[in-house]
Amino acid sequence: MEEEMAALRANNTWFLVPRPKNANVVVPKWIFRTKFHSDGMVDRYKAHLVMQGFPQVPGLDYAHTFNPVVKASAVRVVLTLAVMQKWPLHQLDVKNAFLNEKVEEDVSMSPPPGFDAKFHSKVCKLQKALYGLKRSPKAWFDLFTLFVKGQNYCQAQSNHTIFTKLSKEGKIAILIV
């Protein structure tokens, strides 16, 4: 939990403010996971602070939502081509992916459980998106799209979660899964 809180502080995810009157304050919760090595041994324990976004109100706490995920049929086609052509495959997990995008709406969060005393009766005004907010996936996808297009990738028109680029080494495809 301390590692997650340090990452949130380093990213300037929020700043503390007095609790606004008549504000919809979203409550966070901790999600705990155990990560394993391929041999089954424990690699590490992870804690993620996530928002319980279900009380968010459309038009007040968020506007547009979107969950960018590639179509399963597209994954099957790319994997089939990769096997047939003996293309190398790589997987990438973006740590704290949603923490990279700014929150456009005015969202307040109560202190994370277990850290209430350190917040001195204040709430967190979010500056960056957190997992569980209704708009977080769209915010991250918009930022990612802007970045990869800036790296000369082309976004597929048939499936907006696929990006391709021709380079000297060959063709590169990125699928958001």
Summary of the structure (lengths in Angstrom):
residues: 177
radius of gyration: 19.3
end to end distance: 26.3
largest distance: 61.0
contacts: 451
relative contact order: 0.21
helix: 26%
strand: 29%
